[in-house]
Amino acid sequence: YDHLESIARPDSIVSRIKLDEDNKHLKRFTRFMKQIQFFAHSPLVTQGELVNTYIDNHHKVHIHHLRHGKEEALIIKNFGNHFHDNSYGFGNFPEGVWKEVHNSDQSAFGGLNYHNLGRKDDITAQNQNLNLAPNSVSILKRVK
């Protein structure tokens, strides 16, 4: 891989969080992860059940569906080196309306802002069309 890095597109290099002298993007990302209540104290994460895990070996994407009571979340990890431009979807997508609540590719963390935050169309089983950046994590939460 090292010999290919010199010819690779800058946005496809494995580390999605840009490291600088002060590691400001990494520090900001770490602070954010510690602060968001979704991870820190939510029973969905600490006591929830793993409903299903979807593994897409072709695209190197893993999706974990968590549920606790009426709360549900999808943890989407793209281990691949490819962008999915409004094009990613998977079978058995859970019913309901979903909203992205976190994406590791936000510009605040040194990413390219390749995400689904604030998108106009609802994310549903019939209208997934997700943006996934390479080597990124997205979290969707069920809102309806």
Backbone bond lengths (Angstrom), bond angles and torsions (degrees), N, CA, C in turn:
res aa  C-N    CA-C-N  psi(-1)  N-CA   C-N-CA  omega(-1)  CA-C   N-CA-C  phi
1 Y - - - 1.455 - - 1.522 111.55 -
2 D 1.323 118.20 -38.89 1.463 120.49 -176.44 1.524 112.58 -55.04
3 H 1.313 117.68 -39.38 1.461 119.16 -177.36 1.528 111.45 -71.99
4 L 1.328 119.54 -20.65 1.462 122.39 178.21 1.520 112.67 -84.99
5 E 1.321 117.50 -20.36 1.457 120.90 -175.29 1.522 112.09 -58.55
6 S 1.317 117.68 -32.74 1.463 120.52 -178.34 1.527 112.43 -67.72
7 I 1.330 118.00 -24.34 1.464 120.11 179.85 1.523 112.76 -106.85
8 A 1.327 117.99 -3.80 1.466 121.46 -177.93 1.522 111.07 -75.90
9 R 1.341 115.28 151.90 1.457 119.30 173.24 1.524 107.77 -61.50
10 P 1.327 118.83 139.63 1.461 121.19 -178.52 1.532 112.75 -57.42
11 D 1.339 117.62 -31.05 1.459 119.90 -178.25 1.529 112.97 -82.37
12 S 1.333 117.97 1.95 1.452 119.22 179.10 1.523 112.84 -110.43
13 I 1.312 117.07 4.95 1.465 120.54 178.02 1.531 107.99 -67.51
14 V 1.312 116.72 143.95 1.456 122.18 -170.29 1.527 113.64 -52.88
15 S 1.293 120.07 -47.48 1.464 120.85 -177.75 1.517 109.99 -75.00
16 R 1.330 116.93 114.30 1.458 120.98 -179.01 1.525 110.67 -81.95
17 I 1.321 118.60 -22.89 1.459 122.04 177.94 1.517 107.00 -93.85
18 K 1.315 115.10 116.34 1.460 119.99 -176.80 1.526 110.22 -72.26
19 L 1.299 115.84 128.71 1.452 120.71 178.83 1.526 109.09 -96.51
20 D 1.317 115.78 132.83 1.454 120.66 176.65 1.526 107.47 -126.23
21 E 1.312 117.12 -172.75 1.472 119.94 -177.37 1.515 112.53 -57.34
22 D 1.321 116.99 -41.92 1.464 121.21 -176.94 1.520 112.95 -93.23
23 N 1.322 118.02 -2.62 1.464 122.17 -175.80 1.526 111.79 53.40
24 K 1.348 116.70 36.80 1.461 119.78 -174.07 1.526 112.65 -63.83
25 H 1.337 118.66 -36.59 1.462 120.14 179.51 1.527 110.72 -67.87
26 L 1.319 116.57 -43.35 1.457 120.56 179.23 1.524 110.71 -64.59
27 K 1.322 117.49 -41.81 1.468 121.06 178.19 1.529 110.90 -63.92
28 R 1.336 117.22 -41.78 1.465 121.58 179.22 1.526 109.88 -63.76
29 F 1.328 116.70 -42.93 1.456 121.14 178.60 1.527 110.77 -62.79
30 T 1.320 117.18 -44.19 1.466 121.50 179.83 1.520 111.05 -63.31
31 R 1.343 117.07 -44.30 1.474 120.36 177.22 1.522 110.72 -59.88
32 F 1.324 116.11 -43.67 1.457 120.77 -179.69 1.527 110.51 -60.82
33 M 1.318 117.05 -45.35 1.459 120.56 -178.98 1.524 111.74 -63.14
34 K 1.328 116.92 -34.79 1.463 120.45 178.82 1.522 111.49 -73.87
35 Q 1.333 116.42 -31.81 1.456 120.35 -173.94 1.516 114.21 -82.97
36 I 1.306 117.98 -35.19 1.455 116.53 -172.31 1.519 110.81 -67.91
37 Q 1.286 113.81 125.99 1.456 121.18 -175.72 1.523 111.23 -60.70
38 F 1.314 116.53 -29.23 1.456 121.11 -178.95 1.524 111.28 -52.45
39 F 1.339 117.06 -42.58 1.456 120.77 179.67 1.515 112.49 -87.36
40 A 1.303 115.53 -42.01 1.456 119.94 -168.57 1.525 114.24 -65.14
41 H 1.325 117.32 -48.80 1.469 117.91 -170.01 1.518 114.37 -132.67
42 S 1.291 118.54 1.52 1.456 121.02 -174.56 1.523 111.68 -66.58
43 P 1.334 116.74 128.88 1.465 119.63 173.90 1.526 111.98 -59.36
44 L 1.328 116.55 -24.81 1.463 120.06 177.01 1.526 110.09 -57.08
45 V 1.321 116.35 -40.87 1.459 120.86 -178.92 1.525 111.19 -85.37
46 T 1.325 117.34 -43.54 1.464 120.19 -173.83 1.526 113.79 -81.12
47 Q 1.342 117.70 -28.99 1.462 120.27 -176.42 1.519 113.84 -126.31
48 G 1.330 116.40 -4.58 1.460 120.37 -175.40 1.514 113.23 -67.71
49 E 1.316 113.82 161.00 1.460 119.79 178.10 1.523 109.69 -97.29
50 L 1.293 115.83 147.99 1.456 121.92 174.81 1.523 106.09 -84.92
51 V 1.327 116.41 105.44 1.455 121.61 -177.54 1.522 110.42 -71.19
52 N 1.312 115.47 -45.58 1.456 119.71 -178.35 1.518 109.85 -163.47
53 T 1.296 115.65 157.78 1.459 122.60 171.05 1.514 106.81 -125.31
54 Y 1.316 115.36 126.74 1.458 121.62 178.72 1.521 107.19 -106.92
55 I 1.306 116.42 126.04 1.457 120.55 -179.33 1.519 108.58 -119.28
56 D 1.312 115.26 120.41 1.461 122.84 178.52 1.529 106.82 -110.44
57 N 1.331 115.47 90.30 1.464 120.19 -177.28 1.525 112.33 -66.00
58 H 1.310 117.22 -29.51 1.469 120.35 -179.08 1.535 111.07 -63.68
59 H 1.340 117.10 -43.74 1.465 121.42 -179.69 1.531 113.28 -98.95
60 K 1.332 116.91 -2.90 1.467 122.68 -179.05 1.533 111.40 60.93
61 V 1.332 115.36 45.80 1.461 122.16 178.88 1.522 108.60 -118.52
62 H 1.340 115.90 132.55 1.468 122.45 175.38 1.518 108.11 -118.98
63 I 1.332 116.11 136.93 1.461 121.26 -178.53 1.520 108.24 -130.66
64 H 1.336 115.69 127.33 1.463 121.55 176.98 1.518 108.19 -110.93
65 H 1.321 116.25 129.02 1.454 122.46 178.39 1.529 107.61 -104.76
66 L 1.335 116.33 116.52 1.459 122.56 -179.36 1.523 110.18 -109.49
67 R 1.345 116.95 146.77 1.460 121.20 177.47 1.527 109.64 -143.68
68 H 1.329 114.73 138.59 1.461 121.64 171.59 1.517 106.68 -145.14
69 G 1.331 116.27 110.01 1.460 119.40 -175.31 1.513 109.65 61.64
70 K 1.333 116.34 -124.76 1.470 120.97 179.98 1.524 112.79 -92.20
71 E 1.320 117.69 -4.90 1.467 121.06 179.84 1.527 109.99 -87.32
72 E 1.342 114.58 139.38 1.462 120.44 177.26 1.524 109.70 -141.23
73 A 1.316 115.70 149.53 1.467 121.18 177.42 1.519 109.56 -144.48
74 L 1.325 114.56 151.50 1.457 122.22 171.41 1.518 107.34 -117.81
75 I 1.314 116.82 124.35 1.461 122.77 175.45 1.531 105.74 -102.04
76 I 1.335 116.65 113.33 1.462 121.49 -174.74 1.525 108.63 -111.28
77 K 1.321 115.42 118.33 1.466 121.24 -178.71 1.521 108.69 -115.50
78 N 1.326 116.01 118.78 1.459 121.09 177.28 1.531 107.41 -100.37
79 F 1.320 116.37 103.99 1.457 121.68 178.79 1.525 111.53 -87.78
80 G 1.323 116.18 -5.30 1.462 120.66 -178.43 1.517 112.29 -80.46
81 N 1.314 115.48 168.84 1.458 122.28 179.92 1.524 111.56 -100.00
82 H 1.322 117.72 20.91 1.456 121.24 -175.60 1.523 111.29 -117.83
83 F 1.333 115.04 144.51 1.457 121.94 171.09 1.520 108.66 -79.13
84 H 1.302 116.82 144.66 1.461 122.62 169.18 1.519 104.59 -116.28
85 D 1.312 115.87 106.42 1.450 122.83 -172.76 1.523 110.17 -93.56
86 N 1.338 115.77 96.13 1.465 120.91 -176.99 1.522 110.85 49.09
87 S 1.320 116.28 38.34 1.460 118.16 -171.47 1.526 114.45 -136.30
88 Y 1.335 118.84 -4.14 1.459 117.10 -175.24 1.528 110.99 -90.81
89 G 1.282 115.27 135.28 1.453 122.89 174.83 1.516 107.88 -155.52
90 F 1.319 116.41 163.99 1.461 119.51 -179.83 1.520 109.99 -146.28
91 G 1.305 115.24 153.55 1.460 121.02 177.57 1.518 110.15 -65.90
92 N 1.292 116.69 156.64 1.461 122.87 -179.57 1.528 113.18 64.43
93 F 1.337 117.26 24.38 1.461 119.96 175.02 1.523 106.91 -60.93
94 P 1.336 118.04 129.67 1.467 120.38 -176.18 1.531 112.73 -63.12
95 E 1.318 115.76 148.80 1.463 121.50 177.35 1.521 110.39 -65.36
96 G 1.312 115.77 164.02 1.460 121.42 177.95 1.514 111.40 108.64
97 V 1.329 114.40 -179.33 1.460 122.45 177.26 1.522 107.26 -108.16
98 W 1.315 116.12 131.80 1.452 122.75 -174.66 1.522 110.81 -119.16
99 K 1.316 115.75 148.84 1.466 121.94 179.09 1.524 107.99 -132.12
100 E 1.319 116.49 137.42 1.459 119.47 176.81 1.526 108.90 -76.17
101 V 1.323 116.62 127.98 1.466 121.04 179.98 1.526 111.97 -110.68
102 H 1.314 117.14 -12.01 1.458 120.24 178.19 1.523 109.14 -157.30
103 N 1.327 114.81 145.64 1.455 120.72 174.24 1.520 107.72 -151.06
104 S 1.308 116.82 127.39 1.462 120.90 -176.16 1.527 112.82 -73.43
105 D 1.329 118.52 -6.34 1.461 120.96 -178.69 1.536 112.63 -96.77
106 Q 1.328 117.31 16.92 1.465 120.57 177.87 1.531 109.93 -65.77
107 S 1.323 116.11 146.98 1.468 120.14 -179.49 1.522 111.67 -62.66
108 A 1.322 118.11 -27.18 1.465 121.00 178.15 1.522 111.77 -61.19
109 F 1.343 115.94 -23.01 1.466 120.49 179.39 1.519 111.56 -103.63
110 G 1.327 117.39 9.20 1.454 121.63 -179.81 1.512 113.87 93.32
111 G 1.338 116.65 5.95 1.449 120.54 179.59 1.520 111.99 -84.92
112 L 1.326 114.73 -171.01 1.461 121.15 -175.92 1.530 113.24 -101.79
113 N 1.339 116.86 9.11 1.471 121.51 -178.80 1.526 111.42 63.86
114 Y 1.282 116.53 36.42 1.457 122.08 178.75 1.515 107.65 -94.15
115 H 1.331 116.69 90.42 1.464 120.34 -171.07 1.519 111.21 -149.67
116 N 1.335 115.81 -173.44 1.457 123.70 -179.93 1.520 111.09 -118.43
117 L 1.332 117.62 12.33 1.457 121.63 -178.81 1.527 109.63 -66.90
118 G 1.318 116.90 131.32 1.456 121.21 175.69 1.516 115.05 68.41
119 R 1.301 118.04 20.96 1.465 118.85 -179.13 1.523 110.14 -71.65
120 K 1.314 116.83 151.60 1.470 122.83 -174.65 1.521 112.27 -71.65
121 D 1.312 117.32 -43.62 1.462 121.14 -176.96 1.521 110.62 -83.91
122 D 1.330 115.87 141.00 1.458 120.21 175.05 1.526 109.91 -63.90
123 I 1.311 115.40 145.97 1.459 120.61 173.24 1.522 106.24 -91.12
124 T 1.317 116.20 115.67 1.463 122.69 -179.85 1.525 108.68 -136.78
125 A 1.324 115.45 173.99 1.469 119.69 177.33 1.525 110.63 -60.55
126 Q 1.340 117.20 -33.34 1.458 121.39 -179.41 1.528 112.35 -84.60
127 N 1.328 118.25 -18.77 1.466 122.29 -177.05 1.526 109.47 -135.83
128 Q 1.313 116.03 68.90 1.465 119.72 -179.76 1.522 109.67 -79.65
129 N 1.310 118.23 -69.58 1.466 123.37 176.13 1.522 112.79 39.30
130 L 1.303 116.31 55.86 1.463 121.36 -174.82 1.523 112.52 -82.03
131 N 1.330 114.73 145.45 1.462 122.37 168.18 1.519 106.98 -88.62
132 L 1.301 117.53 125.66 1.461 121.92 174.27 1.518 108.26 -129.66
133 A 1.308 116.38 125.24 1.458 121.49 175.03 1.526 108.52 -85.95
134 P 1.321 117.55 154.96 1.468 119.76 176.25 1.524 110.73 -60.31
135 N 1.316 115.94 144.34 1.461 122.42 174.37 1.529 111.78 50.07
136 S 1.319 115.52 50.44 1.463 119.99 -177.30 1.524 110.89 -130.25
137 V 1.324 114.51 166.06 1.456 122.27 175.89 1.521 107.90 -125.66
138 S 1.316 116.00 132.05 1.462 122.90 174.98 1.511 108.39 -122.74
139 I 1.322 116.18 144.25 1.458 120.60 176.50 1.518 107.90 -123.67
140 L 1.329 114.98 122.94 1.456 121.56 175.43 1.511 108.64 -108.31
141 K 1.324 115.86 139.98 1.457 120.89 177.77 1.517 108.13 -120.46
142 R 1.327 115.83 138.70 1.470 119.91 179.76 1.511 108.89 -74.21
143 V 1.347 116.59 127.15 1.462 121.27 -178.77 1.525 112.40 -109.33
144 K 1.330 118.34 -17.66 1.481 122.26 176.61 1.511 109.26 -144.77
